């Protein structure tokens, strides 16, 4: 079985980092729902303007994920909410489990629980958390996944792992979605994607951010060839689970409209060819009809059926959502 044979229905999400007011945030969530997006995602970063952002080129995130997700769920009735993805080192897993289960309960079962091993080393340093080697962080992510399942079972907890232990209580509340909200596990390295293929419901394809900054190295790791390699890792690790998995990707570079040379200039800045840029699985260029064709092609080639765009593309990308959602 390959991803090309599964043809999972298309889903679309929008990811946002900032809001100037409660009114603006509620209206953004309602607009995403009205336009047919299936989910509103946040990220899980803490740093505002300053050295961390300046040196890593990461967008400023002005609002915290958990309360923003709760407010978005309260403002809507069908929109799913999620974090793409929670850094498991920023919270004790028991705290994350209780927050997640509560979000699922109070949203009537609309949580997608995104999990990642962490990668922004400058942010770790800024808040005084040790940035362990990648192998350790990924091992800890896997242990967290096992713990979250145990916590959301409602059974008495006596969990002892390599990195943390919890005992003598049962996890509450029980989530509405059973046995737990869908897990999204994201990353760009082989070990993370193989873990996601074995343990997640949604596999989130990202750059390999081994450099700790957003730039050419990460972009080059997500080209068509790089993504094809990632898909092979996922297929091999998922085995018979593959047809049940959503394959999600962040289309970080989405420009809806006629060709204005944006792809060419971006290609030059990242050190790849214009054709590589236009075919880059994390990029979408062109009018809605061309983007529809490209997404259909990518689903056939890679199996990718779940696409997340950044908040500035919310309105321009809506015709694509209308055309492909559920197909």
Protein Blocks (a to p, Z undefined) as FASTA:
>chain_A
ZZklnopacddddddfbdfbfklmmmmmmmmmmnopabdcddddfbdcdjklmmnopacd
fbdfklmmmmmmmmpmkbccddddddfklpcfklmmmmmmmmmmmnnopaccdddebjal
mlmmmnopacddfklmmmmmmmmmmmmmmmmnopacddddfkbccehiacddddfbdcbd
cdddddjbfklmmmmmmmmmbdcddddfknopacfklmmmmmmklmmmmmmmmmmmnmmm
mmmpccddddfbacedddehlmmmmmmmnopafklmmmpmkbceddfklmmmmmmmmmmm
nopabdcddfklmmmmmmmmmmmgoZZ
